[in-house]
Amino acid sequence: MEILFFIKKFIAFFVEPFGMVLFFLTLGLFFLYKNSYTKAKLFTSLSFLLLFLFSYLPFSNMLVTGLESRYSKFESTDLNVSYIHVLGSGNNDDYTQPLSSMLGDSSLKRVVEGVIIQKRYPNAKLIFTGYEGATTLANAVVNSDLASSLGVKKEMMIINPQPHDTKEEVLFTKTIAKDEPFILVTSATHMPRSMKLFETFGMRPIAAPTDFKKMKVDSVFCAPSIVYFENSQIAVHEYIGILWANLVH
């Protein structure tokens, strides 16, 4: 299972923006070394073209909007919900930092949104899932620590630090919520893939997207930015995930 997880991540790297740019740039340098100047120019130019394209705000917005427009922000529900599942993201384990800095941007927004919703549905338990990744602290644990510091009682949380990906999070929550409706909190770009996975397993998630990446475009004449490139990276990762889910299921 660990090997399959690694292989999936490895393949995904080379079809996502950063991997593509690096791959074509490496090819360009390789052919330059081989004195094949035509191919060197082709692949080097392609790498810079992709770098510009993914760093260009209108193009980046197009990618993220295709995902974020599918579900609007959570308002309310008349259904009786007993659980609010906050999907895992990233964190570090540097104890010299405050808790809010140990969480990645996506994790921070997901937890805050989950806590806000839980205040409106005080009888609903927060479910936190997510493994440690490259750190020594499971994301589920760090997320629950932040929720606790924001006033959520420990008995109102269910914490599972084992799931490595969204599918494993789905399988865990299915054992708890079964076919009951529950609120699902994750990044807006990640929501379409998450909803599809939960629904594939016969569950009834109610979307509560957060961490929106779309930005206002004032003009088509705007300078490239690493922020826009990162948003493109996130969006392409999700499109690949959706494609993989369709192939597997």
N, C-alpha and C positions, 0 to 999 in steps of 0.2 A: 504493500500500500504506500509506504514511504517512497519507494522507487518510482511508482507511477505518478505520485504527486510531484516529485522532482522533475521527471521527464516532461510532464505537462507544463510546468513553470519554465523549463529550459526552452521548449519549443515556442511557447508564447513570447518569450523575450525577443526572439528574432523576427516576429511578425508584428511587434508593437513599434511605435515610432522611434524610440531610442535605439532599439536593436536594429531596425532597418537602416537608420542613418549610419550607425557604426559598421554594419555589415557592408554596405555599399562603399563607404569610405575606405574600409580595409581592402576591398577588392580593387579600388582605384589605386591604392598605394602598392598593392601586390603587382598589378600590371605595369605600374611605373617602374618598379624594381626590375621587372622582366623586359623593360624597354618597349613595351607594347603601348605606345603613347595614345593611340586612338581609343583603346579600351580604358586606359587610365583616365582620360578626359571624360569619357562617357560616365563611368561609375562615380568619379569624384563630383562631377556636375550634378548627377542624380542625387547624391547624398546631400549636397548643399540645397538643392531644390526642395527635397523632402524636409530638411531642417527649417527652411523658410516657410513652407506650406503649413507644417504643424505648429509653427510659432506665430502664425498670422491669425489675428483675432477673429475675423469673419469666418474663416475655415474652422477654427477651433470651436467657435460658437455653433456652427452647423452640426458638428459631431456631437457635442454635448446636448444640444436642443433635441436631437433625434431621440435621445433617451429621457431627458428630464421633462419633456412635454407630455409624457404618457400618464403621469400621475401628479395631481396638484397637491398642495400642502394639506395636511390633516386639519379638519375643522372640528368635527364631532361625529358620533355615531349613536344611534338609538339601540344598537345591539348591546347585549350584556357581555362585556369582555372581562375575562379573568386574568389575562396575560398580555404583557407588552414585551415583545422580543426586540432587543437592541442587538443588531448584528455586530460582530467584532471587526476591528480594523487594525491600527498599529499603535505602538508605544515604545518607549525606551525604558531602561532600568537604571537610569542615573539618579540616585537618591539625593544628589546635591541640588537637584532641581525641584521646584514645587510640583505638586501632583498635576496641576493644570498643564504644565510644560512637558510632563512625562508622556502625556497622551498626544497622538498625532492629531492634526487638524480635523480629520474626518471622525475619529473616535470622540473627540471632545464635543463636536456638534451633535453626534448621535446620542451620546449620553445625556447632554443637556435637554435635547428634544424629548428623550424618553422620560426624564424626570418631570419635565413640564406637563407631559400628557398624564403621567402617573398621579400628579397632583389633582388632575381633573377626574381621575378614576382611582380614588384611593384604595379601593378593594382589589385592584388589579396588581399582580406581581410582575416585577421587572425580571426578564430573563436575559442574562449576559452570557455570551459564548465567545470563544476565541482562544487559540493557543498562544504560546510565547514567541513564536517566530524565531528570530535570531537573538532574542534577549533571554533573560532568566525569569521574566515576569509574564505570566499569561495575560493577554489583553482582557479577558473576561474579569480577572481579578482586579486589574487596575481600573477598569471601567466601573466596577462595583464599588471600589474605594471612593471614586469621585462621587458616585450617586449617594453613598453613605455620608460623605462630607456635605452634600447638598440637602441632607435631611431625610433621606429614605432609610427606613429601618431595615436591618439585616434580614428579619423574618419576611420582609416583602420582596426579597430578591432570591432568584434561583441562579446559581453560578456554575457554569461548566467550562473548565479551561482546556478541554480536549479537542474540540472540532478544529480541523485544519482549513476547511473551506466551507462555502455556503451549503453545499449538499450535506455535509456532516452536521451543520447547524440545523438544517431542516429535519434530518432524521432524529436528532435529539428532541427538538421541540414537538415533534409529532407524538412522542411518547408521553408528553405532558398535556398539550392542548387537544390532541386527537383531532376530532372534526369540529371543535368549537371555534367560533370566530375569535381572532386575537389581533392586536395592533402590531404591525411590523415597522420598525424604525431602522432605516439605513440611508445611505447617500442617495440622492435623486438619480444619479447616473447608474447606480447599482440596483435600483428598485425594479426595473423591468425584468432583469434576470432572476432576482430573488423571488418576485411574485410568481413567475412562471415555475420555478422549482418547487415552491411550497404548494402551488395549485396542482402540479403534476403528481404530488404525493397525497392528493385528496384533502388538503388543508384549506382553511378559509381565512387568509390574511387580509387585513385592512391596511392599505398603504399609508404610511406617515413619512414621506420623504423629507430629508434635510440635506445640508451641505451642498446646496446648488452651486454649479460652476459657471453657468451662463453669465456673461458680462454685457454691459451696455456698449453698443457700437455707435460711436458718433460720426465716424467717417471710414470709408474703405481705405483711406490713406493713413495707415497706422503702423508704427514700428513693430517688428517682431519682439516677442518677449518670452522668457523662460517660463513664465506663469501660464501663458497660452499653450506652450508646448506641453507642459505638465497636464493641463486639462485635456489636450488631445490624447496624451498617453493614457489617461484614465478612461476616456471614452472608447478608444480602440480596444483597450483591455476588456471592457464590458461587451463590446460587439463580438469579440472573439469568444468570450464566455458564453454568450447567447448562442453562437454558432455551435460551440462544443456541446452545449446542453441539448440542442436540437438533434445533433448527430448521435449522442449517447442515448437519448430518450426517444 
